[in-house]
Amino acid sequence: LIRNFKDAWGRQDTEALIALHADDVEWINAYARLIQGAEPLARFLEERLFPGFDPKISRQEATNMRIISSRFMGDDAAVVHLYTDGQRGPSRNANEQTRRTHMHLVLERQEPGWRIVHAAIMDAR
């Protein structure tokens, strides 16, 4: 799932990204914007997030994504904490060329496989 997430993010492929999310996903971005449901999330990605950034930025972020931690909770839930460095704006830290963004993904095992049921994205600005 994480490999597919990184690939879809890097291609700004809304359809592939949404396929990784549960229908009732809850997604919170760095501006505390809460989006509930896969269809509203798809509209947000397609109409607001991806058009606002050059595809090279998303490819850079996908290349730079690293897993900080992952934890399974039983057989049907997991939490994954990722970070990436990219050019979505200036870093708040002096002398840094990229801005670090953290992604917390809560996963649930659903048919036909793992799905993202909650995502929280935050960065230091």
C-alpha positions, 0 to 999 in steps of 0.5 A: 500500500505504501509503495502504491501511495508513493507512486500515485502521489508522485504521478498526481494520480487521483484515481490510483490514490483514491483506490487506496482509501476507504469510502469513508476516509477522513483526511486532514491536511496541514491547514486543518481542512477536514475532508470526509469521504473518498469522493470529496477527497478525490474532488479536492485532490483533482481540483485544488491540491494537484493543480496547485503544484508542478508535477515535478514537486509531487515526484520529488516528494514521492522520491523523498518519502520515508517511513518513520514508524509503523505499528500493527494493532492486531491483524486488521489495523496499522498506523504508518508515519511518513515524512517527505521533503519537497518544494511546496513552499519555504521551510520555516528553518533557516538554510533548509532548501526543502520543507518537511511534511509528515503524513500519518496514515491509519490503515484498516484491512478491508476487502480486497486489502488494506485501505487508508481510513484516516490521514493527517498531513502536517508540516512546519511552516 
